[in-house]
Amino acid sequence: MKVYIWCDGAAMPNGGPAGAGYVVVGGVHLLGSEALGDATNNVAEYMAVRNALRAAADAGATSAHVRIDSPVVFGQLSGASRARAEHLIELKEKVEAQVARHPGRVTFARIPRQQNGVADEPAKHGARASKARRAPIASDRFRLKCTNVGAAWCTRAAC
C-alpha cells in the first residue's frame, strides 16, 4: 500500500516548546501530534518525519511519498546536504531506520510552507501542549482545516 505523508515540526520560539505533526493518507488515514518539550525546529521536523513513517509502517504501508517544508531536513534526507550536528545525525539515522521498514520506495519532496497547512495544525498543537506541559489531544478529536491541503483526497466528509 502506498501512502502520502505531510509532516511538519514547530518550535515557538525556535529552541522553545516544540511539537511534531503529520497526516498520512492512502489506504489508511492517520493523524499524529506529539509534544516534544523544548527543541529546535529541525529536531521537531525530524521527529515528525520519523513518527509519520513509523505510523505508516505500523499500518501496513509498503511505500511512501513524504512532503516536508523544511529545507534543512529535506536537504539532509534527500542527500543534497549532510547533517553535521551530532543530534541531527542521530535523528537522521532514526528516520532511515523507519524508511527501511517500507519494502517499497520512500521519496521526499520539499513543498512550500503554504501547502503544508494540514501538518502545520497538529505540529503547532503539539508545541502548544509542550508549552502548557500537557499531552496533545487525541487524533480522533482533532479537527483539520481541510481547505489548507489542496489535495484531491481531502474533503469535509473524509475528515
Backbone hydrogen bonds, N-H to C=O, Kabsch-Sander energy under -0.5 kcal/mol:
donor,donor_aa,acceptor,acceptor_aa,energy
3,V,63,S,-2.1
4,Y,25,V,-3.4
5,I,65,H,-2.8
6,W,23,V,-2.4
7,C,67,R,-2.3
8,D,21,G,-2.3
10,A,19,G,-2.7
12,M,17,P,-2.6
15,G,39,A,-1.3
16,G,13,P,-3.1
18,A,37,G,-3.0
19,G,10,A,-2.7
20,A,34,E,-2.1
21,G,8,D,-2.9
22,Y,32,G,-2.1
23,V,6,W,-2.2
24,V,30,L,-2.8
25,V,4,Y,-2.6
26,G,28,V,-0.7
30,L,24,V,-2.7
32,G,22,Y,-2.3
34,E,20,A,-2.6
36,L,18,A,-2.7
36,L,34,E,-0.5
37,G,18,A,-0.7
39,A,16,G,-2.4
44,A,40,T,-2.3
45,E,41,N,-2.6
46,Y,42,N,-2.4
47,M,43,V,-2.5
48,A,44,A,-2.0
49,V,45,E,-2.1
50,R,46,Y,-2.7
51,N,47,M,-2.8
52,A,48,A,-2.3
53,L,49,V,-2.6
54,R,50,R,-2.4
55,A,51,N,-2.6
56,A,52,A,-2.6
57,A,53,L,-2.4
58,D,54,R,-2.6
59,A,55,A,-1.4
60,G,57,A,-1.4
61,A,56,A,-2.7
62,T,1,M,-2.9
63,S,1,M,-1.5
64,A,105,R,-1.8
65,H,3,V,-2.0
66,V,64,A,-0.5
66,V,107,T,-3.3
67,R,5,I,-3.1
68,I,66,V,-0.5
68,I,109,A,-2.5
74,F,70,S,-2.3
75,G,71,P,-2.2
76,Q,72,V,-2.0
77,L,73,V,-2.7
78,S,74,F,-2.5
79,G,75,G,-0.7
80,A,75,G,-1.1
81,S,75,G,-2.1
88,L,85,A,-0.5
89,I,85,A,-2.2
90,E,86,E,-2.2
91,L,87,H,-1.7
92,K,88,L,-2.5
93,E,89,I,-2.1
94,K,90,E,-1.7
95,V,91,L,-2.2
96,E,92,K,-2.6
97,A,93,E,-1.9
98,Q,94,K,-1.4
99,V,95,V,-2.3
100,A,96,E,-2.0
101,R,98,Q,-0.8
102,H,99,V,-1.8
104,G,62,T,-3.2
107,T,64,A,-2.5
109,A,66,V,-2.7
111,I,68,I,-2.4
111,I,109,A,-0.5
115,Q,112,P,-1.8
116,N,113,R,-1.8
117,G,114,Q,-0.5
117,G,148,N,-0.6
119,A,116,N,-1.0
120,D,116,N,-1.8
121,E,117,G,-1.7
123,A,119,A,-1.7
124,K,120,D,-2.8
125,H,121,E,-2.0
126,G,122,P,-2.1
127,A,123,A,-2.0
128,R,124,K,-2.6
129,A,125,H,-2.2
130,S,126,G,-2.1
131,K,127,A,-2.3
132,A,128,R,-2.1
133,R,129,A,-0.7
133,R,130,S,-0.5
134,R,129,A,-2.7
141,R,138,A,-1.8
142,F,139,S,-0.8
144,L,142,F,-0.5
146,C,144,L,-1.2
148,N,145,K,-2.0
149,V,146,C,-1.8
150,G,146,C,-0.8
154,C,151,A,-1.1
155,T,153,W,-0.9
159,C,155,T,-1.1
